[in-house]
């Protein structure tokens, strides 16, 4: 793997870290597997690309955050007020957003930003893209660490842990889910909007499989760097995202076709989530064998 | 303080499984009353609590707490003035959060939630004092995850959480039933202490007949969705457990059928 490829992987890792942090909020903190992410990622990219192409890249980022937030709140609305199962609510939002994304992109499936000014054309030079990517990931990380220590942050964490207890503390858990899922998808959309400006194009299908990529990053980070408390966990997620990108670009440099990337991501998630069960089963058979021998 | 007027609740109405859980319940509690509630299996004790706490909407009637009609308030809105403990000691606390974070959540009850920091040094000192009063040595373990505590410790902390912002009404649903005898006694003692100190109006479901007479100042017996006995004052002071069982037989024309009560 060349140094340039490594640098690219790290840059992308920081950008995707925002998306992984969004999943951290919904999947880890709120304990909801939110599939809206696949489309809210593209939503962010679409909004930011459209505004960058008419000369407002920064305004585009801001609007992408808002759009993601609204998307998350729609999912929360389906889950809480209409009582649709969390997974299905996410799938419905994801599907509906596909059309909305197409609408935002003016009916085209790609938008090119090759000749337009973006956040990443601000500096020139070999490392021009790195500061922007790092800054956003770190800002989001610090924001989350501080946010989860506020009263509102405590409420969100407790809702994912024991909803009954939160309701009996006189807190409206529906409202908490609106805020939590909104925040999660705002982070995801910001990640998508940064990626669009980073790679100078937005593509209608760029969000497919985002949930799995995010989960893979999240789990890689947690397995390697641990999650004893929120600050460490946030750091783990960011590092996990970078590591995931490095692994992917390493595998690709060894000649794996990009066609297999999604399969690889899914396998990583399956192994990471299931290995405790597999080990447990292995131990069970070991014990059984030993007991049979001693009998 | 609390007034129930003609409260009715039927589960699965108009089906073969229809069950009238509460039938025209009229009940009035004065401020500072401590009412113990006993009754057989399926008598409607827990349904009564669920109605008061707002776990579901009642079919008809009105519930008034401290002059406010709370019949149509959501459960979390009522939680501002009603504290509740369940039989399951795991239900009242968040296992993956620390003791102080759990307490902070309960402490926020009724306060507007915002972006200020959840736990300040002042809160921490206050939590430590309150925990020390429990006498379980938890005051030095503020940063311990709740899930690492025993059931009894968790129930004691839940009790503290339910009363840390003094509620107008405290509902105790066999809150010591799942604990070992020594811990159960400790938690029961703590309950009496806290309730007496803050003069909290309290309702306690219990399966311990003796406890139903020694705790509090009033005893209610329920059967098939109705209140069949309401004993207080001098009459209650003279009462023994065999008297209570006899009264039950006379009023309901059947034997007492709460298996756990028979054993205790």
Interface residues (C-beta under 8 A of the other chain):
Chain A: X149 X150 X151 X152 X153 X154 X155 X157 X158 X161 X162 X164 X165 X166 X167 X168 X169 X170 X171 X172 X173
Chain B: X74 X75 X76 X77 X79 X80 X83 X84 X91 X92 X93 X94 X95 X96 X97 X101 X102 X104 X105 X106 X108 X109 X110 X113 X114 X115 X116 X117 X118 X119 X161 X162
